[in-house]
Amino acid sequence: MPFATINDTRIEADDDAALPTAAVQELLRQRALHLGLLEAEADETHLSGALEQLLAQEVHVPQPEPEELARYYHAHIGRYTAGELVFASHILLQMTPGMPVQALLGRAEAILHHVQSHPEDFEAAARENSNCPSGEVGGSLGQLQRGDTVPEFEQTLFADQSVGLWPQLVRTRFGFHIVRIDRREPGKVLPLELITERVQKDLQRQALDKALRQYVSVLAGAAKIEGVMLEQATSPLMN
């Protein structure tokens, strides 16, 4: 089981990918202890509440101005389209408890490289390798719209207007996916005045994510950290 130390406190995670997030949680826990927001023997329920209180106290995100909302809206116009459909297929290499992540990743990368060179083999590769029921029909997921899949998969489906094989693996809570966009049907762009609150929440979420990463970076710079890199880590409260 991978482990690291934060100021000489040992932490463990189920796999290497989860270790940075566990390290961030320990950094935040130690800060909450230092500020008296948490007892040393607090359970998970009290820990979660203390971390929320810590971030509310030390991480501040200003309210966006109307001009910022308009810029964000136009820069992410595809996100505010109703009725857009994507016809997609995938090959899922499922993550199961105890499975070595690197071995699964290597297998997924090998399949991706093969279908990049031999796109005609995608359906056969799905039937042979996919752990999703869609593998029986060559990986086809049919038509999808926003909200039909987990967020990390949806982000790929609606990232742009491209079609064809996605150039890299997509990792979700289920495992590694090899994704092919088969067809798109455009939707209708929603006017900003009808979705101002939604755009505001999206912009604030982005600003909060940036502020949290900066805050964690400051904590990490003052800490003694061994066995883990935090550049790609997320706070347990970021999602």
Number of C-alpha atoms within 10 A of each C-alpha: 9 14 18 20 16 19 15 11 14 13 16 16 16 16 17 16 14 14 23 24 19 22 31 22 22 18 21 24 21 20 16 21 17 12 10 12 18 22 14 13 8 11 10 9 8 14 21 17 12 21 23 15 15 20 16 11 9 10 13 12 15 8 12 13 9 11 9 12 20 16 11 15 22 12 10 13 14 19 19 19 15 14 14 19 18 23 18 21 26 26 29 26 22 19 18 11 8 9 12 13 18 12 10 17 17 11 14 23 16 12 19 24 14 14 17 15 10 10 15 10 13 24 21 16 20 26 18 13 18 23 18 17 14 18 22 15 13 20 27 21 16 13 16 17 16 18 8 10 12 12 12 12 17 16 14 13 25 18 12 10 13 13 15 13 19 18 12 12 17 17 17 15 10 14 18 22 23 26 25 21 20 16 15 18 11 13 14 11 14 14 12 16 9 9 12 15 12 13 20 20 14 16 18 17 15 14 17 17 18 14 17 21 20 13 16 20 15 11 16 19 10 9 13 12 18 15 14 18 13 16 10 9 19 20 19 15 12 12 7
